[in-house]
Amino acid sequence: MADGKIVGLDIGTSVIRVAIGEVDAQTGEVSIAGTSSVKSAGLRNGVIVNIEDAKNAIKAAVDAAEQNAGTTVESVITAIGGSQIESFNSRGTVPVSSSGKATKEISRADVERVIECATAVKVTDDREKLHVIPQNYIVDGVGGITDPIHRMGTRLEAEVHIVTAAKSIIQNIRSCIQRADYILDFVMLKTLAQTQSVCHQDEMELGSIVIDLGAGTTDVLVLINGSPISTASIPVGGNLVTNDIAIVTGISVATAEKIKVESGCCFLPMITSENDMEVILPGVGGRPPEVIMQSQLCQIIQARMEQIFGMVKAAIQKNTNDSIKQLSGNIILTGGGAMMEGAVELAQQVFRTSSVRLGVPESLGGVEEDYRRPDFATVIGLVLANKSLAHKKDTRHKIKKYSSSGEKTKKEEGFFKKIIKSLF
């Protein structure tokens, strides 16, 4: 990252996306100078399986974004998700230092000590702590405190959410980016980045769920009281829907993907006898083309999408001890799968709530706004999160501690202020 330029890189199973943001030196506002979307290679279910192929795809995606933005890129920030991510909640307690005074006022040093105490949890040698996010502070037994500094007390406790990632996965990501001749500034949890681009502060406070419908995996982040309480990853995604279409109709996977994107719908009640259209299946091996109705295609897609949403719901209930009942915000759908017709309506049916919406990044200006789609939620979130968390220096090895000085948006004051540490 240099010269006020922020580059977000989303290395997806089927598509690699890049967004180049530029920060106004005077106002601090971000505008999107260029984006790109290039077919991915060398990945399976979100995991890099061929470094050389992945490197070439990353290079092609960044080159395309450079051309669109009319600039050059030196370093990038990227996201990670999938089954390689694990998270858990932890708690720490420390006495408040008196500094020789009779009264004990909580200082920033006390907050740092209690966070360090809560973070002092051993993880296995093959894993690395990616994020430590304070959820709640408790002073002398009184909880629900978001900022304990300057409060009087004798005992300070902190509840934190710790996100870890497999070291080997991060090393492979770093290797690909370095081989493509870019510097990796840092790695961020994918769904955490998405909250910055698609979530409103009131949604995070009320309790919401971010569901990233990817090609290889479906990732989930649960938020309550402005902080994450759980992450989950379901090892199925849009590619499984494509395979179902290919198997049932007897066409190639590539053709099935094209038909899914162009004619796919995953909620049958949206298709009536009046709007049910014909879908042409190209012939294979000399076989003549066939015609099926969109309603027939929808039945194939809906069955698998309903299963995916059901698996997400079960994972949330398991990981949060049924805290899903406390959520009164929204379910927010992101990723390429969210763009399928009927995704919102099907999620409403599975989760039995009308509070489901698409996660579309806010307008940040720029020549074009083709990034205002759910599949660009990650890269736009990376750009915005980098602006909130990191400054132009010292980002190569960790995100600097977030200062409470200066002007910030409400979102920056809330959720992203809480991220203490991000390592790669």
C-alpha positions in Angstrom: 0.0 0.0 0.0 1.5 3.3 -1.0 0.5 6.9 -2.0 -2.9 6.6 -0.5 -3.7 3.6 -2.7 -5.5 0.5 -1.3 -5.8 -2.7 -3.3 -8.3 -5.4 -2.2 -7.8 -8.9 -3.7 -10.4 -11.6 -3.3 -9.0 -15.0 -4.4 -12.2 -17.0 -5.0 -12.7 -20.6 -6.1 -14.2 -19.6 -9.5 -13.4 -15.9 -9.8 -10.6 -13.6 -8.6 -11.8 -10.0 -8.0 -9.7 -6.9 -7.4 -10.7 -3.4 -6.4 -8.3 -0.4 -6.3 -9.2 2.3 -3.9 -7.7 5.8 -3.6 -7.8 7.8 -0.4 -8.2 11.5 -0.5 -5.3 12.9 1.5 -7.4 15.8 2.9 -10.8 14.3 3.5 -9.8 10.6 4.0 -12.6 9.5 1.8 -12.2 6.5 -0.4 -13.1 6.3 -4.1 -12.9 3.2 -6.3 -10.5 3.8 -9.2 -10.8 0.5 -10.9 -12.0 -3.1 -10.5 -11.6 -6.4 -12.3 -13.1 -9.9 -12.3 -11.1 -12.7 -13.8 -11.7 -16.5 -14.0 -9.8 -18.2 -11.2 -7.4 -21.1 -11.5 -5.5 -23.3 -9.2 -8.1 -23.4 -6.4 -10.5 -26.0 -5.1 -13.2 -25.2 -2.5 -11.4 -22.0 -1.6 -8.0 -23.7 -1.1 -5.0 -23.1 -3.4 -4.0 -26.5 -4.9 -1.7 -25.2 -7.7 0.4 -22.2 -6.8 1.6 -21.5 -10.3 -1.9 -21.4 -11.8 -3.2 -19.3 -8.9 -0.3 -16.9 -9.3 -1.0 -16.4 -13.0 -4.7 -15.8 -12.3 -3.9 -13.3 -9.6 -1.4 -11.5 -11.9 -4.1 -11.3 -14.7 -6.7 -9.9 -12.3 -4.5 -7.2 -10.9 -3.2 -6.3 -14.3 -6.8 -5.8 -15.5 -7.6 -3.6 -12.5 -4.5 -1.6 -13.1 -5.6 -0.9 -16.7 -9.0 0.1 -15.6 -7.6 2.4 -12.9 -4.8 3.8 -15.0 -2.3 3.1 -12.2 0.2 0.5 -11.0 0.0 -1.8 -8.0 2.8 -2.7 -5.6 1.0 -4.3 -2.7 -2.4 -5.9 -1.9 -4.5 -7.0 1.0 -6.5 -10.2 0.7 -9.1 -12.2 2.4 -9.4 -15.8 3.7 -12.3 -18.0 4.4 -13.5 -21.6 4.1 -12.8 -24.6 6.3 -9.3 -23.4 7.2 -10.9 -20.8 9.5 -11.8 -21.5 13.1 -13.0 -19.2 15.8 -13.8 -19.2 19.5 -14.7 -16.9 22.3 -12.3 -16.3 25.2 -12.3 -14.3 28.5 -9.7 -12.5 30.5 -9.6 -10.8 33.9 -7.0 -8.3 35.4 -6.9 -6.0 38.4 -7.1 -2.3 37.6 -3.7 -0.7 38.2 -3.9 2.1 40.8 -0.8 4.1 39.8 -0.4 5.1 43.4 -3.8 6.7 43.7 -6.6 5.7 46.1 -9.1 5.6 43.3 -8.6 3.3 40.4 -9.5 4.7 36.9 -9.2 2.3 34.0 -6.6 3.3 31.6 -5.7 2.3 28.1 -2.9 0.2 29.5 -5.4 -1.7 31.6 -7.5 -2.4 28.5 -4.4 -3.7 26.6 -3.5 -5.9 29.6 -7.0 -7.5 29.8 -7.1 -8.1 26.0 -3.6 -9.7 26.2 -4.9 -11.9 29.0 -8.0 -12.9 27.1 -5.8 -13.7 24.1 -3.4 -15.8 26.0 -5.0 -19.0 24.7 -2.8 -21.7 23.3 -3.6 -22.8 19.7 -2.0 -25.7 17.9 1.3 -25.2 16.1 -0.4 -25.5 12.7 -2.7 -22.5 13.4 -2.2 -18.8 13.7 -4.3 -16.1 15.3 -5.7 -13.8 12.6 -8.0 -11.5 14.6 -8.8 -10.7 18.2 -12.0 -8.7 18.5 -13.3 -7.4 21.9 -17.0 -8.2 22.4 -17.7 -6.9 25.8 -16.0 -5.3 28.8 -17.1 -6.0 32.4 -16.1 -3.7 35.3 -16.6 -5.1 38.8 -19.3 -7.5 37.6 -21.1 -4.9 35.4 -21.1 -5.9 31.8 -22.3 -4.4 28.5 -19.5 -1.8 28.5 -18.1 -1.0 25.1 -15.3 1.4 26.2 -14.2 1.1 29.8 -11.5 3.7 29.7 -11.8 6.4 32.5 -14.4 4.3 34.4 -13.7 3.6 38.0 -13.3 0.0 39.2 -11.0 -2.6 40.7 -11.5 -5.5 38.3 -11.6 -5.4 34.6 -12.8 -8.4 32.4 -12.9 -8.7 28.6 -14.7 -11.1 26.4 -13.1 -11.5 23.0 -13.7 -13.4 19.7 -10.5 -15.0 18.4 -10.2 -16.0 14.7 -7.5 -18.5 13.7 -6.3 -19.7 10.3 -4.2 -22.6 9.1 -0.6 -21.5 8.8 -0.1 -23.5 5.6 -3.0 -21.9 3.9 -1.7 -18.4 4.7 1.8 -19.4 3.6 0.4 -20.6 0.2 -1.5 -17.3 -0.2 1.6 -15.3 0.5 3.7 -17.4 -1.8 1.2 -16.9 -4.7 1.1 -13.1 -4.2 4.9 -12.8 -3.9 5.4 -14.9 -7.0 3.1 -12.5 -8.8 5.5 -9.7 -7.8 3.2 -8.0 -5.2 3.7 -7.4 -1.5 1.1 -8.9 0.8 0.2 -6.2 3.4 -2.1 -8.4 5.5 -4.8 -11.1 5.4 -8.3 -10.6 6.8 -11.3 -12.9 7.4 -13.5 -12.7 4.4 -16.8 -12.3 6.1 -15.4 -9.7 8.5 -14.3 -7.6 5.5 -17.8 -7.9 4.0 -19.4 -6.4 7.1 -17.5 -3.2 6.4 -19.0 -2.9 2.9 -22.5 -4.2 3.3 -23.6 -4.0 7.0 -25.1 -1.0 8.8 -24.2 -0.2 12.4 -27.7 -0.8 13.6 -27.8 -4.2 11.9 -24.6 -5.2 13.7 -26.0 -4.0 17.1 -29.3 -5.7 16.7 -27.8 -9.0 15.6 -27.3 -10.1 12.0 -26.0 -12.9 9.9 -23.7 -12.5 6.9 -23.8 -15.4 4.5 -21.2 -15.5 1.7 -22.5 -17.8 -1.0 -19.3 -18.7 -2.8 -18.6 -21.3 -5.5 -16.7 -23.7 -3.3 -17.8 -22.9 0.2 -20.5 -21.0 2.0 -19.1 -18.8 4.8 -21.1 -17.4 7.7 -20.5 -14.7 10.3 -22.9 -14.1 13.2 -23.0 -10.6 14.8 -24.6 -9.7 18.1 -24.2 -6.3 20.0 -21.9 -5.0 17.3 -19.4 -7.9 17.6 -18.9 -11.3 16.0 -19.8 -14.3 18.1 -19.4 -17.1 15.7 -18.0 -18.0 12.3 -18.8 -21.1 10.2 -18.0 -22.5 6.8 -20.1 -25.0 4.9 -18.0 -27.1 2.4 -20.5 -26.7 -0.4 -21.4 -23.8 -2.7 -22.5 -22.8 -6.1 -20.3 -25.4 -7.9 -22.4 -28.1 -6.4 -25.5 -26.5 -8.0 -23.7 -26.4 -11.3 -22.8 -30.1 -11.0 -26.4 -31.0 -10.2 -27.6 -29.3 -13.4 -24.9 -31.0 -15.5 -25.7 -34.5 -14.1 -29.5 -34.2 -14.4 -29.5 -32.7 -17.9 -26.5 -34.5 -19.3 -24.5 -31.4 -20.4 -21.0 -30.3 -19.6 -20.2 -28.5 -16.4 -19.1 -25.3 -18.3 -22.5 -25.2 -20.2 -24.3 -25.9 -16.9 -22.6 -22.9 -15.3 -23.6 -20.7 -18.2 -27.2 -21.8 -18.1 -27.3 -21.4 -14.3 -26.0 -17.8 -14.5 -28.3 -16.8 -17.4 -31.5 -18.7 -16.6 -31.2 -19.9 -13.1 -33.8 -19.3 -10.4 -33.8 -21.0 -7.0 -37.4 -20.2 -5.8 -40.1 -22.0 -7.8 -43.0 -19.8 -6.7 -41.4 -17.0 -8.7 -42.0 -18.9 -11.9 -45.6 -19.0 -13.1 -47.2 -20.4 -16.2 -47.1 -16.9 -17.7 -43.4 -16.3 -17.3 -42.0 -19.9 -17.5 -39.6 -19.7 -20.4 -37.8 -22.3 -22.5 -34.1 -23.1 -21.8 -32.1 -24.6 -24.6 -29.7 -27.4 -23.7 -27.0 -27.7 -26.4 -26.5 -31.1 -28.0 -23.5 -33.3 -26.9 -21.7 -35.7 -29.2 -23.9 -35.2 -32.2 -27.1 -35.3 -30.0 -29.6 -32.6 -31.1 -30.3 -29.7 -28.7 -33.0 -30.2 -26.1 -35.4 -27.8 -24.5 -36.5 -27.8 -20.9 -38.6 -25.2 -19.0 -37.1 -22.8 -16.6 -39.4 -24.3 -13.9 -37.7 -27.7 -14.4 -34.3 -26.0 -14.1 -35.5 -24.2 -10.9 -36.5 -27.5 -9.3 -32.9 -28.8 -9.7 -31.4 -25.6 -8.3 -33.8 -25.0 -5.5 -33.3 -28.5 -4.0 -29.5 -27.9 -3.6 -29.8 -24.2 -2.5 -32.4 -25.2 0.1 -30.0 -27.8 1.4 -27.2 -25.2 1.6 -29.3 -22.7 3.5 -30.5 -25.6 5.8 -26.9 -26.5 6.6 -26.1 -22.9 7.3 -29.0 -22.6 9.7 -28.0 -25.8 11.5 -24.4 -24.6 11.8 -25.5 -21.3 13.3 -27.7 -23.0 15.8 -25.0 -25.4 16.8 -22.2 -22.7 17.1 -24.3 -20.1 18.9 -26.3 -22.4 21.3 -29.4 -21.3 19.5 -28.6 -17.6 20.0 -30.1 -17.1 16.5 -33.3 -16.4 18.3 -31.8 -13.2 19.7 -31.1 -11.7 16.3 -33.4 -8.9 15.3 -31.3 -7.4 12.5 -31.0 -8.9 9.0 -29.7 -11.9 7.2 -27.4 -10.4 4.5 -26.5 -12.4 1.4 -23.2 -11.8 -0.3 -21.0 -13.6 -2.9 -21.8 -14.7 -6.4 -24.5 -17.1 -5.3 -26.5 -14.3 -3.8 -27.0 -12.8 -7.3 -29.2 -15.8 -8.4 -32.9 -14.9 -8.8 -34.9 -16.1 -5.8 -32.0 -16.3 -3.4 -33.5 -13.8 -1.0 -36.9 -15.4 -1.2 -35.6 -18.9 -0.5 -33.5 -17.7 2.4 -36.7 -16.1 3.8 -38.5 -19.4 3.6 -35.7 -21.5 5.1 -34.9 -19.1 8.0 -38.6 -18.2 8.4 -38.1 -14.5 8.4 -38.7 -11.6 6.0 -35.5 -9.9 7.2 -33.3 -11.0 4.4 -31.6 -8.7 1.9 -28.7 -8.6 -0.6 -25.4 -7.2 0.6 -24.6 -4.5 -2.0 -21.6 -2.3 -1.3 -22.3 1.4 -0.9 -21.5 3.9 -3.6 -17.9 5.1 -3.4 -17.7 7.0 -6.6 -15.3 6.3 -9.4 -15.7 6.2 -13.1 -17.9 3.1 -13.0 -19.9 1.5 -10.2 -19.9 -2.1 -11.4 -18.6 -3.1 -8.0 -22.1 -2.4 -6.5 -22.9 -6.1 -6.5 -22.9 -8.8 -3.8 -19.9 -10.6 -5.4 -17.8 -7.5 -4.8 -18.6 -7.2 -1.1 -15.3 -8.8 -0.1 -12.9 -6.6 -2.1 -14.7 -3.4 -1.4 -14.8 -4.4 2.3 -11.1 -5.0 2.2 -10.5 -1.5 0.9 -12.8 0.1 3.5 -11.4 -1.9 6.4 -7.9 -1.1 5.4 -8.8 2.6 5.5 -10.3 2.2 8.9 -7.7 0.0 10.5 -4.3 0.7 8.9 -2.4 3.7 8.1 0.2 4.1 5.4 3.0 2.7 7.5 3.7 -0.4 9.5 1.0 -2.6 7.9 3.3 -5.2 6.5 3.4 -7.3 9.7 0.4 -6.2 11.7 -2.5 -3.8 11.8 -1.7 -0.9 14.1 -3.7 -0.5 17.2 -6.7 1.7 16.4 -6.4 5.2 17.9 -9.4 6.8 19.4 -8.4 10.2 18.0 -9.6 11.8 14.8 -12.9 11.9 13.0 -14.5 8.6 12.1 -17.8 7.4 10.8 -20.2 5.6 13.2 -19.3 2.3 11.7 -15.6 2.9 12.3 -16.3 4.0 15.8 -18.1 0.8 16.4 -17.2 -2.5 15.0 -13.9 -2.0 13.2 -12.4 -0.1 16.1 -12.5 -3.4 18.0 -10.1 -5.3 15.8 -6.8 -5.3 17.8 -4.6 -7.6 15.8 -4.4 -9.1 12.3 -1.4 -11.3 11.5 -0.5 -13.3 8.4 
